[in-house]
Amino acid sequence: MSSNGSGLACLSKVVLQVRQALATTGQPWALFGGGAVAAFHPARVIRDIDFITFDSVLPSAAAILGTGLVRDDYHQSIIRYANVDIYGRLKIRTAQGLFIFGIDEEMSRRIQVGRVAALQLSLPILSREDNIVLKAILKRGAQHDKQDLNDIRILHEVGPLDLDYLEWRIERCAARGWADQLLQQMEILS
């Protein structure tokens, strides 16, 4: 998605539709990934928008949006709606193994509303710690047209992190020895 005004205006309209559909479910949901980083760092270019919720929410949200669910090797199911993806539990395969990243009670308690200036919208945002863990697992860079390492730096520089929760989330995602090593190299964890 281009960062030009008309492209962002179109994306903003789609996000409004998705926000309405997810809000009607009454279940927790949040913006994550690059869009969430943009809430903390307005200069972050947004190419697409990613939301996460419970797997059980996806069928009703898809029906409200008038679209279907897509299933693949990495996700139990996903909604692809224009430049917006709505995920349930993510199954992330890397050379280091399979990591599960999904919304849970603790994650949902840490969701905060943040403003994404480029979209001129306020949205529920996954915590910085949760986004850092996800990006540390993925660890994608320019070769994938992604900015995971830079996003981790941005999220770290915003302010103090809950390091106990960050380490708990790493353990919960079974990413000990992978995500924590990267965060130690980046001097976020000791």
C-alpha positions as CSV (number, residue, x, y, z in Angstrom):
1,M,0.0,0.0,0.0
2,S,1.4,3.3,-1.0
3,S,1.8,6.0,1.7
4,N,0.1,8.6,-0.6
5,G,-3.0,10.4,0.6
6,S,-5.6,8.8,-1.7
7,G,-4.2,5.3,-1.0
8,L,-4.3,5.9,2.8
9,A,-7.8,7.3,2.5
10,C,-9.0,4.2,0.8
11,L,-7.3,2.0,3.4
12,S,-8.8,4.1,6.2
13,K,-12.3,3.4,4.8
14,V,-11.6,-0.4,4.7
15,V,-10.2,-0.3,8.2
16,L,-13.4,1.4,9.4
17,Q,-15.5,-1.4,7.9
18,V,-13.3,-4.0,9.6
19,R,-13.3,-2.1,12.9
20,Q,-17.1,-2.1,12.8
21,A,-17.3,-5.8,12.0
22,L,-14.8,-6.8,14.7
23,A,-16.5,-4.5,17.3
24,T,-19.8,-6.3,16.8
25,T,-18.4,-9.6,17.9
26,G,-17.8,-8.4,21.4
27,Q,-14.5,-10.2,21.6
28,P,-11.0,-8.7,21.9
29,W,-9.2,-7.7,18.8
30,A,-6.2,-5.5,18.0
31,L,-4.0,-3.9,15.4
32,F,-0.6,-5.5,15.3
33,G,2.6,-5.5,13.1
34,G,3.6,-2.5,11.1
35,G,0.3,-0.7,11.6
36,A,0.7,-0.9,15.4
37,V,4.3,0.4,15.1
38,A,2.9,3.4,13.1
39,A,0.7,4.2,16.2
40,F,3.9,4.8,18.1
41,H,6.0,6.2,15.3
42,P,3.9,8.2,12.8
43,A,6.7,8.2,10.2
44,R,6.4,4.4,9.8
45,V,5.1,3.7,6.3
46,I,2.0,1.6,6.3
47,R,1.6,-0.9,3.4
48,D,-1.2,-2.9,4.8
49,I,-3.1,-3.5,8.1
50,D,-3.1,-6.6,10.2
51,F,-5.5,-7.4,13.0
52,I,-5.5,-10.3,15.5
53,T,-8.5,-11.8,17.4
54,F,-9.7,-15.2,18.5
55,D,-10.2,-17.9,15.8
56,S,-13.8,-18.2,16.9
57,V,-14.5,-14.6,15.8
58,L,-13.4,-15.0,12.2
59,P,-16.5,-16.7,10.8
60,S,-18.9,-14.0,12.1
61,A,-16.5,-11.2,11.1
62,A,-16.2,-12.7,7.6
63,A,-20.0,-12.9,7.3
64,I,-20.4,-9.3,8.3
65,L,-17.8,-8.2,5.8
66,G,-19.4,-10.4,3.1
67,T,-16.2,-12.3,2.5
68,G,-14.9,-15.8,3.2
69,L,-12.1,-17.4,5.2
70,V,-8.8,-18.5,3.7
71,R,-6.9,-21.4,5.2
72,D,-3.3,-22.2,4.6
73,D,-0.3,-23.9,6.2
74,Y,0.5,-21.0,8.5
75,H,-2.9,-20.0,9.8
76,Q,-5.9,-22.0,10.9
77,S,-7.9,-19.3,9.1
78,I,-7.5,-15.7,8.0
79,I,-9.8,-13.1,6.5
80,R,-8.2,-11.1,3.6
81,Y,-10.3,-8.0,2.9
82,A,-8.7,-5.5,0.6
83,N,-5.4,-4.5,2.2
84,V,-6.5,-5.7,5.6
85,D,-5.8,-9.2,7.0
86,I,-7.6,-10.4,10.1
87,Y,-5.8,-13.3,11.8
88,G,-6.8,-15.8,14.5
89,R,-3.9,-17.8,16.0
90,L,-0.8,-17.5,13.9
91,K,1.4,-20.6,13.3
92,I,4.8,-19.2,12.4
93,R,7.2,-21.6,10.8
94,T,10.9,-20.6,10.8
95,A,14.1,-22.5,10.5
96,Q,14.1,-22.6,14.3
97,G,10.7,-24.3,14.6
98,L,7.0,-23.7,14.9
99,F,5.8,-20.8,17.0
100,I,2.2,-20.1,18.0
101,F,1.2,-16.5,18.5
102,G,-2.4,-15.9,19.4
103,I,-4.5,-13.6,21.5
104,D,-5.0,-14.8,25.0
105,E,-6.4,-13.4,28.3
106,E,-3.1,-11.6,29.3
107,M,-2.6,-10.2,25.8
108,S,-6.1,-9.0,25.6
109,R,-5.7,-7.2,29.0
110,R,-2.7,-5.3,27.6
111,I,-4.5,-4.0,24.5
112,Q,-4.6,-0.1,24.4
113,V,-6.3,2.3,22.1
114,G,-3.8,4.2,20.0
115,R,-4.0,6.7,17.1
116,V,-2.6,5.7,13.7
117,A,-2.1,9.2,12.3
118,A,-1.6,8.1,8.7
119,L,-5.2,6.6,8.8
120,Q,-6.6,9.3,11.0
121,L,-8.1,6.6,13.2
122,S,-7.9,5.4,16.8
123,L,-7.8,1.6,17.1
124,P,-7.1,-1.1,19.7
125,I,-3.3,-1.8,19.6
126,L,-1.5,-4.9,20.7
127,S,1.1,-4.1,23.4
128,R,4.6,-3.1,22.4
129,E,5.9,-6.2,24.1
130,D,3.6,-8.5,22.2
131,N,4.6,-6.8,18.9
132,I,8.3,-7.1,19.8
133,V,8.0,-10.8,20.4
134,L,6.2,-11.4,17.2
135,K,8.8,-9.4,15.2
136,A,11.7,-11.1,17.0
137,I,10.3,-14.5,15.9
138,L,9.7,-13.4,12.3
139,K,13.0,-11.4,12.1
140,R,12.4,-10.4,8.5
141,G,14.3,-7.7,6.8
142,A,14.7,-5.9,3.4
143,Q,15.0,-9.3,1.6
144,H,11.3,-9.9,2.5
145,D,10.4,-6.2,2.1
146,K,9.8,-6.1,5.8
147,Q,11.1,-4.0,8.7
148,D,10.9,-6.3,11.7
149,L,14.3,-5.3,13.3
150,N,13.8,-1.6,12.7
151,D,10.2,-1.9,14.2
152,I,11.7,-3.6,17.3
153,R,14.1,-0.7,17.7
154,I,11.2,1.8,17.4
155,L,9.0,0.0,19.9
156,H,11.9,-0.2,22.3
157,E,12.8,3.5,22.0
158,V,9.2,4.6,22.8
159,G,9.7,4.1,26.5
160,P,10.3,1.5,29.2
161,L,9.1,-2.0,28.5
162,D,7.6,-4.6,30.9
163,L,10.6,-6.9,30.6
164,D,9.0,-9.5,32.9
165,Y,6.0,-9.7,30.6
166,L,8.3,-9.7,27.5
167,E,10.2,-12.7,28.8
168,W,6.9,-14.4,29.8
169,R,5.5,-13.9,26.3
170,I,8.7,-15.3,24.7
171,E,8.3,-18.4,26.9
172,R,4.5,-18.6,26.1
173,C,5.3,-18.6,22.3
174,A,8.0,-21.3,22.9
175,A,10.5,-18.8,21.4
176,R,13.1,-19.1,24.2
177,G,16.6,-19.5,22.6
178,W,15.4,-17.6,19.5
179,A,13.5,-14.4,20.2
180,D,15.3,-13.8,23.5
181,Q,18.7,-14.1,21.8
182,L,17.9,-11.6,19.2
183,L,16.6,-9.2,21.9
184,Q,19.8,-9.7,23.9
185,Q,21.9,-8.8,20.8
186,M,19.8,-5.7,20.4
187,E,20.4,-4.9,24.1
188,I,16.7,-5.0,25.0
189,L,17.1,-8.0,27.3
190,S,20.1,-8.8,29.4
